[in-house]
Amino acid sequence: MPDKTTVKQRGNSGNLRPFKKGQSGNPNGRPKKINTIPDILRKIGEEEGAANGNTKLEVVMRKIFQYALEGKSWAVQFIADRTEGKAIERLQTTEIDRDELIIE
């Protein structure tokens, strides 16, 4: 059995024009974008960071590369993860039969 509101709306052509002529459906406009941490970091990274014109992001990446050449394993891993992609971690699972499950 349909509700009363559904029956009323079917015959009402006023529902096809929910806003008055000249009135916006969204008077306040689209909400402003919220800055997230990655957005803020990208903005900072694009700023000039050295006298030679490199961005701050380039300065940081060069420093990480320097650490990798010095033998810092975290820097080597960081570079490898971003150039080759992170390795897929494979897990081996076994199926347990309900009859084998013992709860004490």
ABEGO torsion letter per residue (X at the ends): XBBAAAAAAAABAAAABABBBGBBABAAEBBBBBBBAAAAAAAAAABBABAAGBBAAAAAAAAAAAAAAAGBAAAAAAAAAAAAEBBBBBBBBBBBBAAABBBX
